Amino acid sequence: MVSRWRDRALAALTVGTRIALRQTSAGAWRLCDAQGVDVGALSQHLEPESHMHGIEARVAAIHVRRPRDVAEAYQSRINAQCDLGDAGSRAGVCAG
């Protein structure tokens, strides 16, 4: 069920959509839509400086990759998945 919500949330994003940056209890940084649905992640190595504060985040770009666009050895590294109508298309979100 969570995957279905995420697929819908990813498909609904457009350039300019507001998103939120949230830190999980495990310390990971996630990108969420206005309803709080997880739509992406930042690097697991992100260590923001203590005096930095986020003011606003919006979708700057949406990158769609099809499995045929990526060498088989790297397909497992594509994390964000969304059914965009192209059998197995995968979408990623860039925040700006």
Residue frames relative to the residue before (quaternion, step in Angstrom):
aa qw qx qy qz dx dy dz
M 1.0000 0.0000 0.0000 0.0000 0.00 0.00 0.00
V 0.6360 0.5304 -0.3369 0.4479 3.62 0.91 -0.86
S 0.6355 0.5387 -0.3293 0.4444 3.59 0.96 -0.82
R 0.6412 0.5262 -0.3211 0.4571 3.58 1.01 -0.80
W 0.6400 0.5085 -0.3206 0.4785 3.61 1.01 -0.83
R 0.6601 0.5074 -0.3049 0.4624 3.55 0.96 -0.90
D 0.6269 0.5332 -0.3376 0.4569 3.60 0.95 -0.82
R 0.6741 0.4865 -0.2934 0.4720 3.58 0.91 -0.91
A 0.6493 0.5211 -0.3147 0.4559 3.57 0.98 -0.87
L 0.6557 0.4999 -0.3107 0.4729 3.60 0.95 -0.83
A 0.6725 0.5048 -0.2993 0.4510 3.57 0.91 -0.92
A 0.6730 0.5092 -0.2929 0.4495 3.61 1.12 -0.61
L 0.5521 0.6314 -0.3984 0.3712 3.62 1.19 -0.36
T 0.0232 -0.7532 0.6569 0.0252 3.53 -1.19 0.67
V 0.6436 -0.4828 0.3936 0.4447 3.56 -1.23 0.30
G 0.7608 0.3313 -0.2747 0.4857 3.55 -0.84 1.04
T 0.4928 0.6557 -0.4356 0.3708 3.60 1.24 -0.27
R 0.4399 -0.6809 0.5206 0.2681 3.57 -0.98 0.86
I 0.0085 -0.7669 0.6416 -0.0049 3.53 -1.08 0.82
A 0.3473 -0.7340 0.5506 0.1937 3.54 -1.25 0.47
L 0.2967 -0.7130 0.6067 0.1883 3.53 -1.19 0.63
R 0.0270 0.8118 -0.5790 0.0700 3.57 -0.64 1.15
Q 0.3043 -0.7326 0.5783 0.1906 3.52 -1.12 0.71
T 0.3794 -0.7257 0.5298 0.2210 3.57 -0.86 0.99
S 0.6657 -0.4902 0.3719 0.4222 3.57 -1.27 0.23
A 0.6534 0.5013 -0.3061 0.4776 3.59 1.21 -0.49
G 0.5929 -0.6112 0.3450 0.3948 3.58 1.32 -0.05
A 0.5162 0.6365 -0.4215 0.3883 3.61 1.25 -0.08
W 0.3356 -0.7266 0.5642 0.2027 3.59 -1.17 0.62
R 0.0788 -0.8116 0.5787 -0.0173 3.57 -0.73 1.15
L 0.3289 -0.6916 0.6040 0.2209 3.55 -1.24 0.54
C 0.0562 -0.8107 0.5826 -0.0144 3.58 -0.82 1.02
D 0.4657 -0.6526 0.5118 0.3087 3.56 -1.16 0.58
A 0.7588 -0.3958 0.2649 0.4443 3.59 -1.32 0.01
Q 0.6888 0.4504 -0.2833 0.4924 3.61 1.17 -0.49
G 0.5771 -0.6181 0.3621 0.3923 3.59 1.27 0.04
V 0.4585 0.6742 -0.4577 0.3547 3.59 1.26 0.19
D 0.4806 -0.6798 0.4893 0.2597 3.56 -0.90 1.03
V 0.0149 -0.8229 0.5675 -0.0226 3.60 -0.67 1.11
G 0.8169 -0.0239 0.0102 0.5761 3.59 1.23 0.03
A 0.2697 -0.7548 0.5779 0.1533 3.53 -1.33 0.05
L 0.3705 -0.6740 0.5836 0.2605 3.51 -1.29 0.41
S 0.7282 -0.4197 0.3017 0.4500 3.55 -1.27 0.24
Q 0.4926 -0.6594 0.4822 0.3000 3.55 -1.02 0.80
H 0.6612 0.4980 -0.2997 0.4743 3.58 1.27 -0.26
L 0.3912 0.7319 -0.4743 0.2937 3.60 1.28 0.09
E 0.0421 0.7684 -0.6360 0.0583 3.54 -0.89 1.00
P 0.1588 -0.8186 0.5434 0.0968 3.61 0.16 1.22
E 0.5284 -0.6196 0.4732 0.3361 3.54 -1.13 0.70
S 0.6147 -0.6172 0.3575 0.3368 3.57 -1.01 0.81
H 0.7032 0.4600 -0.2772 0.4659 3.63 1.07 -0.60
M 0.5619 0.6056 -0.3918 0.4049 3.61 1.25 -0.05
H 0.0384 -0.7854 0.6178 -0.0039 3.56 -1.05 0.87
G 0.3914 -0.7105 0.5348 0.2366 3.57 -0.92 0.90
I 0.2465 -0.7703 0.5719 0.1367 3.55 -0.97 0.86
E 0.7813 -0.1583 0.1526 0.5842 3.56 0.84 -0.98
A 0.0692 -0.7707 0.6316 0.0481 3.55 -1.17 0.65
R 0.0283 -0.7780 0.6275 -0.0087 3.53 -1.08 0.85
V 0.5696 -0.5631 0.4622 0.3805 3.56 -1.22 0.47
A 0.1989 -0.7908 0.5720 0.0888 3.56 -0.75 1.09
A 0.7976 -0.0391 0.0540 0.5996 3.58 1.12 -0.63
I 0.1707 -0.7371 0.6408 0.1301 3.53 -1.27 0.44
H 0.1313 -0.7978 0.5879 0.0226 3.52 -0.71 1.16
V 0.1178 -0.7907 0.5991 0.0441 3.58 -0.73 1.06
R 0.0519 -0.7871 0.6146 -0.0095 3.53 -0.91 1.03
R 0.2320 -0.7389 0.6142 0.1516 3.54 -1.01 0.80
P 0.6330 -0.5449 0.3660 0.4104 3.61 -1.02 0.61
R 0.6511 0.5209 -0.3355 0.4384 3.60 0.98 -0.70
D 0.6077 0.5655 -0.3493 0.4345 3.62 1.25 -0.28
V 0.7421 0.3681 -0.1759 0.5319 3.57 1.26 -0.42
A 0.5264 -0.6216 0.4739 0.3345 3.57 -0.98 0.85
E 0.6195 -0.5913 0.3700 0.3602 3.56 -1.00 0.83
A 0.6323 0.5610 -0.3318 0.4188 3.59 1.01 -0.78
Y 0.7466 0.3976 -0.2088 0.4908 3.60 1.17 -0.53
Q 0.4438 0.7279 -0.4434 0.2768 3.61 1.21 -0.19
S 0.6429 0.5341 -0.3366 0.4338 3.61 1.01 -0.66
R 0.6224 0.5585 -0.3353 0.4339 3.62 1.23 -0.32
I 0.5557 0.5711 -0.4075 0.4461 3.58 1.24 -0.16
N 0.2170 -0.8381 0.4933 0.0844 3.56 -0.35 1.29
A 0.7389 0.3955 -0.2394 0.4902 3.59 0.71 -1.05
Q 0.0176 -0.8009 0.5983 -0.0134 3.56 -0.87 0.96
C 0.0755 0.7743 -0.6225 0.0848 3.52 -1.02 0.86
D 0.3793 -0.7057 0.5452 0.2467 3.57 -0.90 0.85
L 0.0324 -0.8227 0.5666 -0.0328 3.55 -0.34 1.27
G 0.6692 -0.5303 0.2952 0.4287 3.54 1.17 0.49
D 0.6740 0.4332 -0.2948 0.5207 3.61 1.21 0.03
A 0.5775 -0.6568 0.3554 0.3297 3.55 0.37 1.30
G 0.8636 -0.0486 -0.0115 0.5017 3.53 -0.13 1.26
S 0.3271 0.7407 -0.5289 0.2543 3.62 1.13 0.31
R 0.1675 -0.7749 0.6039 0.0825 3.53 -1.13 0.69
A 0.1720 -0.8014 0.5689 0.0669 3.55 -0.94 0.90
G 0.1141 -0.7657 0.6291 0.0709 3.52 -1.16 0.68
V 0.2993 -0.7550 0.5631 0.1527 3.57 -1.12 0.66
C 0.1513 -0.7543 0.6326 0.0887 3.55 -1.04 0.86
A 0.2348 -0.7767 0.5708 0.1258 3.56 -0.80 1.01
G 0.0560 -0.8018 0.5945 0.0221 3.52 -1.08 0.69
